[in-house]
Amino acid sequence: MMNKATSLILVFFFFIAGVKAQSENIAYGNNPKAGHYDTVNGIQLYYETYGSGEPLVMFHGNGGSINAFRNQIPFFEKHYRVIAIDSRLQGKSGGSPDTISYRLMVSDFNALMEQLHVDSAYVLGWSDGGIDGLLLAIEHPDKVKKLAISGANTVPDSTAVPYKDILDMKNFVEHDKKATPTAIALNKMMLYQPHISDQNLHTIKCPTLVMAGDHDIIKPCHTIRIFKAIPKAELCIFPDSNHSVCIQHPEQFNETVERFFRK
């Protein structure tokens, strides 16, 4: 026969198990209950919202979608109003392969934040989303309370990315006959953009957490260069991690970002 304490422990266990199972069943990036479309800069931009509290905006990587943050949204929605966005031409968002750039995507994000009456937010960006986060902090500094980026680069050359990877992208763009116009456009963007100078980075006023994996596709020296150029920056290199550290080691990643946001 169970005593009251044992019974309460079992109730708590099944409650937690139920919450976990529920979050695992959510199709992040394709969730009608949380999904919305707004028109910005002439396109339909798709985003999903979760939780309540101070706003936290999430920007995913190249060719990805909101689903890239499937390990982050359940964690952060407990503390924030999460606004996860499908970037232009990716996920469920509209756009044309003829017009795509990091600055245009940042213009989309800023416009959406305006429409949602988000004056200032915590911002989390991974890979291309990290580039977007840097540009948002540079071009719309009032919109970013604190910025956390992982695996971002500020130039599209071999000082940031191994030359072999640049050649692979170039070969894909020029010779892959099966590639879609969207895939070509997104890879071209990575080949020729961004161009963010150290002087640009130095204008970032918000506290910034610069992260990468120790086996990231972004060269460690480049990540350190970004860190050194931002006045209020902190650096975190995750051990035994690649470019996808937020997927590879989500608990460590989430806790690191949350500690930074809550300082």
Wavefront OBJ file of the C-alpha trace (Angstrom):
o trace
v 0.000 0.000 0.000
v 1.428 3.410 -1.044
v 1.833 6.163 1.495
v 0.919 9.779 0.689
v 4.504 10.832 -0.129
v 4.987 7.959 -2.577
v 1.652 8.756 -4.208
v 2.617 12.410 -4.674
v 5.967 11.434 -6.177
v 4.248 9.145 -8.687
v 1.716 11.853 -9.613
v 4.580 14.295 -10.183
v 6.487 11.720 -12.252
v 3.534 11.044 -14.526
v 2.835 14.771 -14.857
v 6.407 15.458 -15.986
v 6.347 12.446 -18.314
v 3.090 13.728 -19.805
v 4.502 17.225 -20.380
v 7.612 15.753 -22.004
v 5.576 13.470 -24.251
v 3.355 16.393 -25.242
v 6.359 18.557 -26.213
v 7.908 15.701 -28.170
v 4.693 15.354 -30.191
v 4.604 19.027 -31.219
v 5.550 19.568 -34.850
v 7.631 22.706 -34.410
v 7.610 24.607 -37.680
v 4.315 22.989 -38.682
v 2.094 23.621 -35.683
v -1.299 25.157 -36.609
v -2.020 26.001 -32.954
v 1.035 28.233 -32.705
v 1.524 29.298 -36.330
v 0.846 32.707 -37.852
v 1.458 34.571 -41.109
v 2.099 38.301 -41.412
v 2.792 40.282 -44.554
v 6.157 42.068 -44.422
v 8.131 43.609 -47.277
v 5.681 42.142 -49.792
v 5.940 38.496 -48.642
v 4.137 36.205 -46.216
v 6.405 35.571 -43.245
v 5.571 32.525 -41.104
v 6.262 32.385 -37.376
v 5.178 30.448 -34.311
v 4.702 31.734 -30.786
v 4.994 29.818 -27.514
v 4.936 30.678 -23.820
v 4.636 34.086 -22.186
v 6.842 36.706 -20.629
v 9.599 38.797 -22.160
v 9.968 38.211 -25.914
v 12.694 35.901 -27.234
v 13.105 35.869 -31.021
v 14.776 32.873 -32.715
v 16.506 32.888 -36.134
v 17.394 29.523 -37.730
v 20.197 28.593 -40.153
v 20.454 28.451 -43.957
v 17.922 26.155 -45.621
v 16.323 25.355 -42.272
v 13.128 26.286 -40.476
v 11.651 26.807 -37.032
v 12.060 23.057 -36.510
v 15.804 23.606 -36.067
v 14.924 24.922 -32.587
v 12.794 21.924 -31.599
v 15.167 21.327 -28.661
v 15.156 24.986 -27.595
v 11.492 26.037 -27.788
v 10.211 23.640 -25.054
v 12.951 24.868 -22.723
v 12.653 28.607 -23.318
v 8.862 28.835 -23.527
v 8.804 28.240 -19.760
v 10.456 31.624 -19.240
v 9.787 33.731 -22.354
v 7.321 34.538 -25.085
v 9.155 32.667 -27.832
v 8.758 34.021 -31.374
v 10.398 31.557 -33.771
v 10.497 32.743 -37.387
v 10.904 30.997 -40.734
v 13.329 33.186 -42.684
v 12.400 34.474 -46.121
v 12.402 31.725 -48.784
v 12.716 29.041 -46.107
v 10.288 26.900 -44.139
v 6.758 28.181 -44.712
v 7.767 31.759 -45.505
v 7.477 33.264 -48.965
v 10.030 35.067 -51.084
v 11.768 34.927 -54.427
v 15.151 33.345 -55.282
v 15.843 36.522 -57.246
v 15.904 38.679 -54.121
v 17.565 37.185 -51.067
v 20.124 38.646 -48.685
v 20.883 38.717 -44.999
v 20.013 42.396 -44.792
v 16.665 41.796 -46.473
v 15.893 39.010 -43.998
v 16.794 41.313 -41.114
v 14.481 43.935 -42.582
v 11.733 41.273 -42.536
v 12.431 40.441 -38.893
v 12.469 44.073 -37.836
v 9.188 44.727 -39.666
v 7.568 41.700 -38.010
v 8.722 42.835 -34.580
v 7.205 46.255 -35.300
v 3.891 44.669 -36.279
v 3.910 42.523 -33.134
v 4.715 45.627 -31.028
v 7.964 44.073 -29.803
v 10.093 47.070 -28.882
v 13.032 45.031 -27.599
v 13.722 41.304 -27.331
v 16.242 38.693 -26.410
v 17.585 37.252 -29.668
v 18.950 33.761 -30.345
v 20.485 33.011 -33.737
v 22.178 29.899 -35.062
v 24.460 29.827 -38.130
v 22.877 32.166 -40.719
v 20.524 33.151 -37.918
v 23.569 34.304 -35.988
v 24.512 36.554 -38.905
v 20.951 37.899 -38.858
v 21.253 38.530 -35.129
v 24.461 40.513 -35.573
v 22.925 42.612 -38.344
v 19.780 43.255 -36.315
v 21.917 44.483 -33.400
v 23.925 46.702 -35.775
v 21.074 48.143 -37.848
v 18.277 48.146 -35.247
v 20.057 48.297 -31.890
v 16.922 49.255 -29.985
v 15.346 45.914 -30.928
v 17.952 43.725 -29.185
v 18.109 43.490 -25.402
v 20.664 40.662 -25.371
v 22.044 38.639 -28.269
v 23.201 35.002 -28.283
v 24.669 33.638 -31.521
v 26.195 30.280 -32.447
v 28.269 29.380 -35.501
v 28.055 32.785 -37.190
v 30.481 34.312 -39.676
v 30.959 37.912 -40.793
v 32.742 37.317 -44.127
v 32.252 34.634 -46.803
v 35.890 33.709 -47.332
v 38.448 31.177 -46.129
v 39.384 33.252 -43.082
v 36.017 32.166 -41.684
v 35.149 28.892 -43.434
v 37.509 26.143 -44.694
v 38.329 26.586 -48.376
v 37.106 23.066 -49.170
v 33.624 23.944 -47.945
v 33.622 27.075 -50.099
v 34.605 24.981 -53.139
v 31.835 22.477 -52.344
v 29.244 25.272 -52.271
v 30.598 26.750 -55.495
v 30.490 23.363 -57.203
v 26.895 22.883 -56.022
v 25.813 26.275 -57.350
v 27.551 25.927 -60.703
v 27.176 22.236 -61.542
v 24.306 20.571 -59.647
v 21.632 20.249 -62.334
v 19.067 18.896 -59.861
v 19.362 21.824 -57.458
v 16.238 23.945 -57.036
v 16.338 27.726 -57.655
v 15.786 28.230 -53.917
v 18.750 26.016 -52.955
v 20.940 27.785 -55.527
v 19.935 31.209 -54.198
v 20.543 30.281 -50.563
v 23.969 28.806 -51.341
v 24.921 31.836 -53.442
v 24.037 34.014 -50.481
v 26.493 32.073 -48.309
v 29.146 32.224 -51.048
v 29.062 35.999 -51.452
v 27.692 37.314 -48.164
v 27.866 38.675 -45.487
v 30.327 41.562 -45.260
v 30.302 42.760 -41.666
v 33.423 44.659 -40.651
v 35.022 44.710 -37.216
v 34.017 48.387 -37.135
v 30.394 47.330 -37.635
v 30.697 44.798 -34.814
v 32.187 47.433 -32.550
v 28.945 49.428 -32.779
v 26.951 46.613 -31.131
v 25.958 47.928 -27.713
v 23.936 45.048 -26.280
v 25.520 42.232 -24.247
v 26.382 39.454 -26.702
v 27.202 35.776 -26.225
v 29.356 34.435 -29.075
v 29.239 30.618 -29.272
v 30.573 27.823 -31.468
v 31.500 24.168 -31.308
v 35.166 23.225 -31.017
v 34.709 21.338 -34.315
v 32.490 23.986 -35.889
v 32.576 24.659 -39.630
v 33.346 28.238 -38.631
v 37.043 28.509 -37.842
v 37.793 29.103 -34.137
v 39.985 32.117 -34.958
v 37.047 33.747 -36.734
v 34.671 33.141 -33.834
v 37.246 34.677 -31.490
v 37.607 37.639 -33.864
v 33.862 38.312 -33.619
v 34.032 38.044 -29.831
v 36.933 40.500 -29.591
v 35.273 43.062 -31.868
v 32.041 43.358 -29.840
v 32.470 45.555 -26.737
v 30.141 43.677 -24.356
v 30.789 40.158 -25.609
v 31.286 36.836 -23.869
v 32.713 33.721 -25.522
v 31.695 30.080 -25.216
v 33.323 27.260 -27.213
v 31.491 23.991 -26.564
v 33.770 20.931 -26.276
v 33.197 17.855 -28.435
v 30.726 19.833 -30.570
v 30.179 20.651 -34.223
v 28.273 23.402 -36.018
v 24.941 21.985 -34.783
v 25.689 22.208 -31.074
v 22.114 23.325 -30.284
v 20.916 19.970 -31.660
v 23.925 17.909 -30.601
v 24.053 19.066 -26.956
v 20.744 20.865 -26.332
v 20.770 20.792 -22.521
v 24.241 22.323 -22.272
v 23.425 24.828 -25.006
v 20.098 25.902 -23.499
v 21.452 26.280 -19.976
v 24.414 28.338 -21.235
v 22.148 30.720 -23.143
v 19.675 31.004 -20.268
v 22.431 31.853 -17.751
v 23.641 34.579 -20.081
v 20.160 36.033 -20.614
v 19.464 36.067 -16.877
v 22.677 37.805 -15.795
l 1 2 3 4 5 6 7 8 9 10 11 12 13 14 15 16 17 18 19 20 21 22 23 24 25 26 27 28 29 30 31 32 33 34 35 36 37 38 39 40 41 42 43 44 45 46 47 48 49 50 51 52 53 54 55 56 57 58 59 60 61 62 63 64 65 66 67 68 69 70 71 72 73 74 75 76 77 78 79 80 81 82 83 84 85 86 87 88 89 90 91 92 93 94 95 96 97 98 99 100 101 102 103 104 105 106 107 108 109 110 111 112 113 114 115 116 117 118 119 120 121 122 123 124 125 126 127 128 129 130 131 132 133 134 135 136 137 138 139 140 141 142 143 144 145 146 147 148 149 150 151 152 153 154 155 156 157 158 159 160 161 162 163 164 165 166 167 168 169 170 171 172 173 174 175 176 177 178 179 180 181 182 183 184 185 186 187 188 189 190 191 192 193 194 195 196 197 198 199 200 201 202 203 204 205 206 207 208 209 210 211 212 213 214 215 216 217 218 219 220 221 222 223 224 225 226 227 228 229 230 231 232 233 234 235 236 237 238 239 240 241 242 243 244 245 246 247 248 249 250 251 252 253 254 255 256 257 258 259 260 261 262 263
